[in-house]
Amino acid sequence: DGVSVAIFYVKDMSHTYHRTKVDLNAQQNSVTGGVLECQNPRLACVICEGGPKAIKRYIRLMTVRMKWQGPDDAEDEEEDEEEEDETTGEGEGDKPPKQKFNPDNKCELVWTGMSRKRLF
């Protein structure tokens, strides 16, 4: 038998959106693994293992479906900025600063294969 394994290179996984999506989708697909994150240079290595179907779905999620550069709806972001400008001065310290997406971000499948047993 064995377990399917996939390794991904992610240029920047510091945004909360990416961390949450990677974790939630791994749980939903019963995929185990880990993330090795480096600060300088900023990069991450995502290692995941699971059944063949689960890994196939997870590879598609990471390489095709995930929006690594941020959401496509740039108009919504501009509207949010305008709303923030109108409310300045009233409780500025209540809301943490909005995290920016890295426009150069990307995710690549480095390796996929089989392992004898689960390691995570």
C-alpha positions, 0 to 999 in steps of 0.5 A: 500500500502506502500513502501519497505525498506532495510537496509545494513551494509557496513564495509567501504564506504570511497572509492569514487568508492563505494559512487558513485556506491551506489548513481548512482544506487539509482538514476537509480532505483528511490530509496531514502534513506540515508547513516549513516557513522561512522569514529571510528569504520569505518562502514556505514549503508545504508537505502533505500526505493522504490518500491518492484522491485527497492529494489529487484534490489538494494539488488542484486546490493549491496550484489552480484554485487558490488565489495566491496574489489575492482576490480578483475583485480589486474594485471591492478593495478600492471601495473598502479603502474609501469607506475606511477614509470616511471613518478615520478619527472614530476608533482608529485603534479598534481595527488592526491594519489590513494585511496586504496580499503579495502580488508576486506570490505563487505556489508550485508543486515541487514533488509528488510520490508515495511513502510507505507510512504516514510521518505526520 
